[in-house]
Amino acid sequence: MNILSSIVIIVLAVLLALVIGIIGYFFILYRKTHRMDINQQQHAIRRNYPVISRIRYFMEQIAPEIKQYILDEDHEGKPFSRLDFQQIVKLAKYGKNIISFGSKRDFDQPNQFYLRNAFFAKQLTDLEADNAESIHTKVYIDAPTNKHNKLTEYQELFFPKNEKFIESEMKPWLYKDDEAIVIGEKTCRYPFVLKSPIGMSGMSYGALGENAIEALGFGLNDAKSFMNTGEGGISPYHLKSGVDLIAQIGPAKFGFRNPDGTFSWEELQKKAEIPQVRAFELKLGQGAKIRGGHLEGSKVTPLIAEIRGVEPWKTINSANRFDEFYDFDTMFDFIEKIRNVTGKPVGIKMVIGSQETFEEFVQYMAYHKRYPDYIAIDGGEGGTGATYQAMADSVGLPIKPALMIAQEVLTGYHIRDQIKIFASGKLFSPDRIAIALAMGADVVVIARGLMISAGCISAGVCASGNCPVGVATTNPKLQKALVVEEKRYRVTNYVTTLREELFALSASAGLTSPKQFKPKHVVYVDSNFRAMNVADLPKYEIKDQRVLIS
């Protein structure tokens, strides 16, 4: 009998013992709790079928995991399918994502977007990237099998791969200086220069634990990228890595508030004096929740409470909007005062709900010549630690139509060159990023993709503080699972490899840089399987041209 047969027999014996044990457990449970079950009034099924009801509750508890790991097909899982998840993990662990045999995408389905390839692609040597300074990192490689120990041949059936974590060097694949994205070039004393078109979207300390913030910060800094603090304020863990920061300010003004909850210009000035803080962002809304943030009291540690200016261990629900402004005039007064006090760029994060509401905003900017330094557009498919189901499902447009509206309306009013556009909303892969850039984004920012690169397994318990892998929790015991000195390199690999593949997609489109992607480089296949460039799709009608002739 070989080793594999022995292992199979042992596993079957264990499973049989487990089944007998479960049956015995429920029998004993029935004997002890029968009277309690039939007398309780909360659960109807327990009154008639005490044992079956408990089995049912048990199955309900494990159903999400069974579905995620066994029942879902490769493309079925939401918000991320199994293939989506694997793609992110492979980029993070190995610095590459090579597949064999062919794509599993369903090409027979209509209403899909594709990147246009050029008849004569560019050579990799033609690409205009800044690869002057290599990035030091670590990647996983397969370790040699020990032929003298037959057990190692079968260990991958039940245990993680036998891999080595080795030192490595990667090209950074940054924009060259003359293609760098400059935020606040004409408006600020201290513009923010970005050579990476990919960064981190807002995720707060509190929603994420300190180990996750540190791993993300060190990884992004090594990848020569940037991170957004989220609305929870600037923590010591954001500053530890030296990474460039966009300090987000939400309606509750965490980290920027007086004891009475009003905005503190003194705190703003203190934060502006931190060299790492390169810009500020006012969060008007995000894709998963057009409302204020929420943090369970169990996650509000004394340090988080101190950073945010709230009481520890009490649940936080921030306001739905800022009290400091209530219309475009007062909003731009606030933006311009922040810009004048800090000398640094100020952007706004928003969700586009319709062309009409966005066009009102653009009309105001075009007429009064008042602009934020950038607009971060979050798609309705974006994620969050806690929100209402109906709001996540149905409020706000997805990122593709939102970008098309923004690009066409801003261009129609001749102010597109005044504002940079950040885009977010499940833009976790190189092809998705390329399509977003082609549709008008200057920069793409990622949240959940970076969480997965740092160890997130999509358990879906972010709001509870019970994250089993130590990412979305402030519980010290659970955070022990996340080893900063390992996960930081996964973050570096993920971001750097995204840029490398993005440049490779540029070459296939006949371009020398991702910055050159335009709507004409994206092809849409409609419900009748007709292919057309996004540039040729029916345009959004610009309804009011009075601003242009005033």
DOMAR-653226 format. One line per 8 residues: number of its first residue (from 1); for each residue x, y negated, z of C-alpha. Coordinates in steps of 0.05 Angstrom, whole numbers, padded with zeros to 5 digits. Layout:
<atoms>
NUM> X:Y:Z; ...
</atoms>
This chain:
<atoms>
1> 00000:00000:00000; 00031:-00067:-00020; 00032:-00130:00021; -00025:-00163:-00018; -00072:-00104:-00004; -00054:-00107:00070; -00069:-00181:00073; -00137:-00170:00039
9> -00156:-00115:00088; -00136:-00159:00147; -00176:-00217:00121; -00238:-00173:00110; -00231:-00145:00180; -00227:-00215:00210; -00288:-00237:00170; -00327:-00175:00194
17> -00307:-00189:00266; -00328:-00262:00257; -00397:-00243:00230; -00408:-00194:00289; -00385:-00248:00337; -00433:-00300:00308; -00492:-00252:00311; -00475:-00235:00383
25> -00468:-00308:00401; -00536:-00325:00373; -00567:-00265:00409; -00539:-00288:00476; -00560:-00360:00460; -00630:-00336:00445; -00636:-00300:00511; -00612:-00361:00549
33> -00649:-00417:00513; -00713:-00384:00488; -00758:-00418:00539; -00724:-00485:00531; -00732:-00481:00455; -00807:-00465:00455; -00822:-00520:00506; -00783:-00577:00475
41> -00822:-00625:00430; -00769:-00658:00386; -00755:-00603:00335; -00815:-00565:00307; -00776:-00507:00278; -00742:-00492:00345; -00810:-00480:00377; -00827:-00422:00330
49> -00760:-00396:00307; -00706:-00411:00359; -00650:-00369:00329; -00662:-00385:00256; -00667:-00459:00272; -00599:-00459:00304; -00569:-00424:00244; -00603:-00477:00201
57> -00572:-00534:00241; -00504:-00501:00237; -00510:-00494:00161; -00530:-00568:00156; -00467:-00587:00193; -00420:-00549:00147; -00458:-00559:00082; -00419:-00622:00059
65> -00353:-00584:00065; -00380:-00522:00030; -00406:-00565:-00026; -00342:-00606:-00032; -00294:-00547:-00033; -00335:-00491:-00064; -00399:-00510:-00098; -00383:-00575:-00134
73> -00355:-00569:-00204; -00291:-00606:-00221; -00328:-00669:-00245; -00389:-00667:-00199; -00366:-00695:-00131; -00384:-00765:-00111; -00356:-00816:-00099; -00294:-00779:-00122
81> -00295:-00713:-00159; -00246:-00656:-00145; -00206:-00676:-00207; -00206:-00749:-00186; -00180:-00730:-00118; -00127:-00683:-00146; -00102:-00735:-00195; -00089:-00785:-00139
89> -00055:-00733:-00095; -00010:-00709:-00152; 00013:-00780:-00168; 00027:-00792:-00094; 00063:-00726:-00080; 00101:-00713:-00143; 00105:-00781:-00179; 00072:-00750:-00240
97> 00008:-00717:-00262; 00021:-00667:-00318; -00036:-00622:-00341; -00038:-00562:-00387; -00086:-00535:-00440; -00130:-00596:-00446; -00175:-00648:-00414; -00236:-00627:-00374
105> -00273:-00690:-00393; -00340:-00677:-00426; -00330:-00710:-00494; -00399:-00689:-00518; -00432:-00740:-00472; -00448:-00808:-00502; -00442:-00877:-00469; -00368:-00871:-00453
113> -00308:-00916:-00459; -00242:-00897:-00493; -00176:-00931:-00504; -00159:-00946:-00577; -00093:-00916:-00601; -00050:-00951:-00653; -00031:-00919:-00719; 00041:-00932:-00702
121> 00053:-00929:-00627; 00108:-00967:-00593; 00170:-00931:-00570; 00183:-00931:-00495; 00246:-00971:-00510; 00201:-01025:-00540; 00163:-01036:-00475; 00174:-01103:-00441
129> 00180:-01081:-00368; 00225:-01104:-00312; 00261:-01039:-00293; 00325:-01072:-00270; 00322:-01050:-00198; 00303:-00978:-00182; 00256:-00959:-00126; 00281:-00910:-00073
137> 00229:-00859:-00053; 00217:-00786:-00037; 00178:-00735:-00077; 00158:-00662:-00070; 00186:-00607:-00113; 00174:-00532:-00113; 00222:-00495:-00067; 00254:-00431:-00094
145> 00218:-00367:-00073; 00256:-00322:-00026; 00258:-00257:-00065; 00279:-00218:-00003; 00214:-00236:00033; 00154:-00211:-00006; 00106:-00249:00040; 00127:-00315:00007
153> 00099:-00290:-00060; 00029:-00288:-00031; 00031:-00344:00021; 00000:-00395:-00026; -00064:-00355:-00023; -00075:-00379:00048; -00023:-00432:00063; 00003:-00497:00031
161> 00055:-00492:-00023; 00128:-00479:-00007; 00155:-00547:-00026; 00215:-00591:-00011; 00212:-00666:00003; 00273:-00696:-00032; 00303:-00765:-00044; 00287:-00795:-00112
169> 00293:-00858:-00153; 00237:-00887:-00196; 00234:-00944:-00246; 00188:-00999:-00219; 00152:-01016:-00284; 00138:-01088:-00265; 00119:-01146:-00310; 00178:-01187:-00333
177> 00186:-01257:-00305; 00155:-01291:-00366; 00093:-01246:-00360; 00086:-01252:-00284; 00016:-01271:-00259; 00021:-01337:-00222; -00036:-01352:-00173; -00045:-01426:-00157
185> 00008:-01451:-00206; -00026:-01519:-00217; -00060:-01527:-00149; -00013:-01504:-00094; 00053:-01523:-00062; 00068:-01449:-00055; 00041:-01408:-00114; 00037:-01332:-00108
193> 00076:-01297:-00164; 00055:-01225:-00179; 00097:-01179:-00222; 00054:-01119:-00205; -00016:-01118:-00237; -00037:-01067:-00183; -00045:-01081:-00109; -00087:-01062:-00048
201> -00158:-01086:-00038; -00182:-01109:00030; -00181:-01057:00085; -00180:-01082:00156; -00140:-01060:00216; -00194:-01030:00259; -00228:-00996:00201; -00160:-00964:00190
209> -00112:-00946:00246; -00043:-00974:00256; -00008:-00913:00226; -00048:-00921:00162; -00035:-00996:00159; 00040:-00984:00169; 00044:-00928:00117; 00006:-00971:00066
217> 00048:-01032:00082; 00116:-00998:00076; 00094:-00960:00014; 00067:-01022:-00021; 00129:-01062:-00002; 00175:-01009:-00030; 00132:-01008:-00093; 00140:-01084:-00098
225> 00066:-01094:-00094; 00020:-01130:-00044; -00036:-01115:00005; -00100:-01149:00027; -00111:-01151:00102; -00186:-01143:00098; -00231:-01187:00142; -00204:-01158:00208
233> -00147:-01208:00214; -00071:-01201:00211; -00042:-01148:00257; 00030:-01134:00278; 00026:-01072:00235; 00013:-01114:00172; 00076:-01154:00187; 00121:-01096:00205
241> 00136:-01075:00133; 00150:-01144:00104; 00099:-01132:00048; 00066:-01193:00014; -00003:-01206:00044; -00068:-01236:00021; -00102:-01256:00086; -00177:-01245:00078
249> -00226:-01288:00117; -00296:-01260:00125; -00360:-01294:00151; -00341:-01276:00223; -00273:-01310:00215; -00236:-01255:00252; -00167:-01281:00268; -00187:-01350:00246
257> -00239:-01368:00298; -00248:-01409:00360; -00277:-01376:00423; -00346:-01401:00403; -00340:-01367:00334; -00328:-01430:00293; -00272:-01435:00243; -00204:-01453:00274
265> -00160:-01496:00230; -00105:-01488:00282; -00106:-01412:00273; -00106:-01421:00198; -00044:-01464:00202; -00009:-01412:00246; -00024:-01357:00196; -00002:-01401:00137
273> 00066:-01409:00169; 00078:-01334:00165; 00123:-01325:00103; 00090:-01258:00084; 00022:-01291:00078; 00021:-01311:00005; -00052:-01328:-00005; -00120:-01331:00029
281> -00186:-01299:00006; -00257:-01317:00027; -00300:-01255:00027; -00369:-01274:00003; -00388:-01201:-00008; -00364:-01133:-00031; -00392:-01080:-00076; -00415:-01032:-00023
289> -00447:-01084:00022; -00472:-01153:00006; -00471:-01167:00080; -00424:-01178:00138; -00376:-01125:00162; -00392:-01072:00215; -00345:-01038:00264; -00367:-00988:00317
297> -00350:-01005:00388; -00310:-00941:00395; -00260:-00968:00346; -00253:-01038:00378; -00191:-01027:00420; -00164:-01083:00464; -00111:-01101:00411; -00163:-01104:00356
305> -00208:-01146:00400; -00150:-01194:00413; -00133:-01200:00339; -00206:-01212:00320; -00224:-01256:00380; -00280:-01210:00405; -00295:-01166:00466; -00264:-01096:00467
313> -00306:-01033:00458; -00367:-01071:00434; -00396:-01059:00364; -00384:-01117:00316; -00433:-01140:00263; -00409:-01202:00227; -00455:-01252:00194; -00480:-01242:00123
321> -00449:-01307:00100; -00406:-01365:00123; -00437:-01418:00168; -00384:-01468:00142; -00418:-01476:00074; -00486:-01466:00043; -00479:-01489:-00030; -00426:-01499:-00084
329> -00407:-01569:-00060; -00394:-01548:00011; -00361:-01483:-00009; -00310:-01519:-00053; -00299:-01572:00002; -00280:-01514:00047; -00236:-01481:-00006; -00199:-01545:-00021
337> -00188:-01561:00052; -00157:-01492:00064; -00113:-01502:00003; -00091:-01571:00027; -00077:-01548:00098; -00037:-01486:00078; -00008:-01504:00011; -00024:-01433:-00011
345> -00074:-01405:-00062; -00146:-01391:-00042; -00190:-01339:-00077; -00260:-01315:-00066; -00285:-01243:-00065; -00354:-01233:-00094; -00402:-01185:-00128; -00437:-01205:-00192
353> -00511:-01191:-00187; -00533:-01219:-00255; -00510:-01263:-00311; -00556:-01319:-00289; -00528:-01326:-00218; -00456:-01322:-00242; -00470:-01373:-00297; -00496:-01423:-00247
361> -00430:-01417:-00210; -00390:-01425:-00274; -00432:-01485:-00296; -00416:-01520:-00230; -00341:-01506:-00238; -00339:-01529:-00310; -00377:-01593:-00296; -00341:-01613:-00232
369> -00273:-01583:-00250; -00267:-01549:-00182; -00240:-01478:-00181; -00216:-01424:-00134; -00147:-01399:-00152; -00175:-01330:-00166; -00240:-01292:-00164; -00238:-01221:-00138
377> -00297:-01184:-00170; -00318:-01121:-00134; -00362:-01071:-00170; -00423:-01040:-00139; -00387:-00973:-00139; -00337:-00999:-00088; -00329:-00966:-00020; -00333:-00986:00053
385> -00327:-00959:00123; -00400:-00972:00140; -00461:-00998:00102; -00533:-00982:00087; -00547:-00927:00036; -00596:-00969:-00005; -00547:-01028:-00008; -00490:-00984:-00032
393> -00533:-00951:-00084; -00571:-01009:-00114; -00545:-01079:-00098; -00494:-01111:-00146; -00469:-01092:-00215; -00415:-01040:-00229; -00347:-01067:-00247; -00350:-01057:-00323
401> -00412:-01100:-00337; -00390:-01148:-00283; -00323:-01159:-00317; -00356:-01167:-00385; -00403:-01220:-00357; -00346:-01257:-00322; -00301:-01257:-00383; -00354:-01280:-00432
409> -00385:-01334:-00387; -00318:-01363:-00364; -00293:-01363:-00436; -00359:-01393:-00461; -00351:-01452:-00414; -00276:-01459:-00432; -00250:-01449:-00361; -00223:-01378:-00365
417> -00151:-01404:-00364; -00164:-01440:-00297; -00178:-01377:-00257; -00145:-01309:-00248; -00191:-01249:-00242; -00179:-01191:-00194; -00221:-01128:-00205; -00239:-01071:-00159
425> -00287:-01012:-00158; -00261:-00941:-00166; -00203:-00965:-00210; -00158:-00910:-00185; -00127:-00882:-00249; -00084:-00912:-00305; -00138:-00907:-00358; -00190:-00940:-00314
433> -00141:-00995:-00298; -00124:-01005:-00372; -00198:-01011:-00389; -00209:-01062:-00333; -00150:-01104:-00358; -00177:-01101:-00428; -00245:-01125:-00404; -00215:-01187:-00373
441> -00181:-01171:-00307; -00112:-01200:-00292; -00100:-01156:-00231; -00131:-01091:-00206; -00137:-01078:-00131; -00149:-01009:-00101; -00175:-00986:-00034; -00198:-00913:-00031
449> -00146:-00889:-00081; -00093:-00915:-00033; -00128:-00883:00026; -00126:-00816:-00010; -00052:-00826:-00025; -00041:-00837:00049; -00077:-00773:00068; -00152:-00786:00065
457> -00191:-00722:00050; -00259:-00756:00036; -00290:-00730:00101; -00340:-00787:00099; -00336:-00803:00174; -00300:-00870:00169; -00352:-00908:00211; -00350:-00858:00269
465> -00276:-00864:00284; -00269:-00788:00280; -00227:-00786:00217; -00194:-00717:00220; -00130:-00739:00184; -00118:-00803:00224; -00131:-00854:00168; -00197:-00888:00186
473> -00191:-00884:00262; -00159:-00920:00320; -00160:-00857:00363; -00087:-00843:00382; -00097:-00768:00384; -00126:-00766:00314; -00074:-00815:00287; -00019:-00766:00305
481> -00038:-00729:00241; -00013:-00787:00198; 00063:-00788:00196; 00083:-00857:00171; 00152:-00835:00147; 00120:-00784:00101; 00057:-00820:00076; 00093:-00885:00061
489> 00129:-00851:00003; 00064:-00823:-00024; 00037:-00894:-00027; 00100:-00917:-00063; 00096:-00860:-00113; 00022:-00871:-00127; 00028:-00945:-00143; 00093:-00940:-00182
497> 00069:-00881:-00224; 00003:-00917:-00238; 00044:-00974:-00268; 00089:-00926:-00307; 00029:-00891:-00339; -00004:-00958:-00351; 00056:-00980:-00392; 00054:-00913:-00428
505> -00019:-00926:-00447; 00002:-00994:-00472; 00053:-00961:-00518; 00000:-00914:-00546; -00044:-00975:-00561; 00014:-01008:-00599; 00027:-01058:-00543; 00091:-01074:-00506
513> 00058:-01091:-00440; -00009:-01078:-00403; -00018:-01153:-00401; -00034:-01151:-00475; -00096:-01107:-00468; -00157:-01141:-00499; -00230:-01120:-00509; -00213:-01097:-00579
521> -00169:-01042:-00548; -00229:-01008:-00516; -00278:-00967:-00557; -00349:-00954:-00533; -00388:-00893:-00558; -00462:-00907:-00551; -00523:-00861:-00543; -00524:-00849:-00618
529> -00450:-00830:-00618; -00431:-00893:-00656; -00363:-00921:-00638; -00350:-00995:-00633; -00298:-01040:-00601; -00320:-01073:-00536; -00304:-01138:-00571; -00359:-01124:-00621
537> -00414:-01106:-00571; -00473:-01153:-00567; -00453:-01215:-00528; -00485:-01243:-00466; -00521:-01306:-00488; -00493:-01368:-00456; -00559:-01401:-00440; -00540:-01472:-00420
545> -00487:-01509:-00460; -00500:-01578:-00430; -00436:-01574:-00389; -00395:-01567:-00452; -00419:-01633:-00481; -00425:-01674:-00418
</atoms>
